[in-house]
Amino acid sequence: MTLPIFLVGARGCGKTTVGQALALAQGCQFIDTDFWLQETAQQTIADIVARDGWETFRARETDALKAVTAPARVIATGGGIILSEYNRHFMREKGIVVYLCAPVAVLADRLEAFPEEGQRPTLTGKPISEEVSEVLALRDALYREAAHHVVNAAQLPGQVVSDIEAALQLARAS
């Protein structure tokens, strides 16, 4: 694998978990844009948003995306990275974009089980299932626009990795 693989999808779809397993299976490096950004800023996303606002966070997110993009990397992106048209085009042009798609109920269950509140500030202030439903309704088309491949992320991580690898093989064969 030479092109980077960008994993996109809603919070809770498994971008980090699947990304780590996919990188291991592909023998390449894994990077999470949210973790990279927090490490570089020495602040949590929630702190950045509280102090500087969403617009500043989104600009830093784009900078993080550009900074970590390199060959032979699996890159897990923040759930809102696709809100920027620039980011959607950048990922499509620089690599292979995989949308980890999962139903609202699965996403809400995962977020309730592992809230990571400091890392995942609320986007609407509503209960998790309502928030996930509203946010996914707004973003699903953008994830699909950015994606070269859409994979069912409601499965176990190993199966999601297998499905991504099968999609990559089919793409290489055609």
C-alpha positions in Angstrom: 0.0 0.0 0.0 1.4 3.3 -1.0 -1.5 5.8 -0.9 -2.7 6.8 2.5 -6.1 5.4 3.6 -8.4 7.9 5.3 -11.1 6.5 7.5 -14.2 8.8 7.8 -17.4 8.4 9.6 -19.5 9.5 12.6 -18.2 9.5 16.2 -18.4 5.9 17.5 -18.1 4.2 14.1 -14.7 2.7 15.0 -12.2 4.8 13.0 -9.5 4.5 15.7 -10.1 0.8 16.5 -10.4 -0.3 12.9 -7.6 2.0 11.8 -5.2 0.5 14.3 -6.1 -3.1 13.2 -6.0 -2.1 9.4 -2.6 -0.5 9.8 -1.3 -3.6 11.5 -2.7 -5.8 8.8 -1.3 -3.6 6.0 2.1 -3.2 7.7 1.9 0.5 7.8 1.7 3.4 10.3 -1.5 4.5 12.0 -2.3 8.1 12.8 -5.5 9.6 14.4 -5.9 13.3 13.5 -7.8 14.0 16.7 -5.0 12.5 18.9 -2.3 14.2 16.8 -4.1 17.5 17.1 -4.5 17.2 20.9 -0.9 16.1 21.3 0.4 19.0 19.2 -1.9 21.6 20.9 -1.4 20.1 24.4 -5.1 20.5 24.9 -8.2 18.3 24.5 -10.6 19.0 21.7 -13.2 20.1 24.2 -10.7 22.6 25.6 -9.8 23.9 22.2 -13.5 24.3 21.3 -14.3 25.9 24.6 -11.5 28.4 24.4 -11.3 29.2 20.7 -14.6 28.0 19.2 -15.6 25.4 16.6 -14.3 27.5 13.6 -10.8 27.6 15.0 -10.9 23.9 15.9 -12.0 23.1 12.3 -9.1 25.1 10.9 -6.6 23.3 13.1 -8.2 20.0 12.1 -7.5 20.8 8.4 -3.9 21.7 9.4 -3.6 18.3 11.2 -5.0 16.5 8.2 -2.4 18.0 5.9 0.4 17.4 8.4 -0.2 13.7 8.9 -1.0 12.8 5.3 1.8 10.6 3.9 2.2 7.3 2.0 1.7 4.0 3.7 -0.5 5.4 6.5 -3.9 4.6 7.8 -5.4 7.9 9.0 -8.4 8.0 11.3 -10.1 11.4 11.0 -12.4 13.4 13.2 -16.1 12.9 12.6 -16.6 16.5 11.3 -13.5 16.6 9.0 -15.8 16.2 6.0 -17.7 19.4 6.8 -14.9 21.2 4.9 -15.2 20.9 1.1 -11.4 21.4 1.0 -10.8 18.4 3.3 -13.2 16.1 1.3 -11.3 16.9 -2.0 -7.9 16.8 -0.3 -8.5 13.2 1.0 -10.0 12.0 -2.3 -7.0 13.4 -4.2 -4.3 12.3 -1.8 -5.4 8.8 -0.9 -8.2 6.3 -0.6 -11.2 7.3 1.5 -13.3 4.7 3.4 -16.5 5.6 5.0 -17.2 3.5 8.1 -21.0 3.5 8.0 -23.1 2.3 11.0 -26.7 2.8 12.0 -27.6 5.5 14.6 -28.5 2.8 17.3 -25.0 1.2 17.0 -23.2 4.6 17.1 -25.3 5.7 20.1 -24.7 2.5 22.0 -20.9 2.7 21.4 -20.8 6.4 22.5 -22.8 5.6 25.6 -20.5 2.7 26.5 -17.3 4.8 25.9 -18.2 8.5 26.2 -14.7 10.0 26.2 -16.4 13.3 27.1 -13.1 15.3 27.2 -12.3 14.2 23.7 -15.8 14.3 22.3 -17.6 17.5 23.2 -21.3 17.5 22.5 -22.3 19.0 19.2 -25.9 19.8 20.0 -26.2 19.5 23.8 -28.9 16.8 23.3 -29.0 13.2 24.5 -26.6 11.0 22.6 -29.1 9.1 20.4 -30.8 12.4 19.3 -27.5 14.0 18.7 -26.1 11.1 16.6 -29.3 10.9 14.6 -29.3 14.7 13.8 -25.6 14.8 13.1 -25.6 11.7 10.9 -28.6 13.1 8.9 -26.5 16.2 8.1 -23.2 14.4 7.4 -24.1 11.1 5.7 -24.1 12.6 2.2 -20.8 14.3 2.9 -19.2 11.1 4.1 -20.5 9.4 0.9 -19.3 12.2 -1.3 -15.8 11.9 0.1 -15.6 8.1 0.1 -14.2 5.8 -2.5 -15.6 2.9 -0.5 -18.4 2.5 2.0 -18.0 -0.3 4.6 -20.5 -1.6 7.2 -18.9 -0.6 10.5 -21.6 -2.2 12.6 -19.7 -5.5 12.4 -16.8 -6.6 14.6 -13.5 -4.7 13.9 -11.8 -7.8 12.3 -14.7 -8.1 9.8 -14.6 -4.4 9.0 -10.8 -4.7 8.3 -11.5 -7.7 6.1 -14.2 -5.8 4.2 -11.9 -2.8 3.7 -9.1 -5.0 2.4 -11.5 -6.8 0.0 -12.6 -3.4 -1.3 -9.0 -2.3 -1.8 -8.2 -5.5 -3.6 -11.2 -5.1 -5.9 -10.2 -1.5 -6.6 -6.6 -2.6 -7.5 -7.9 -5.4 -9.8 -10.2 -3.1 -11.8 
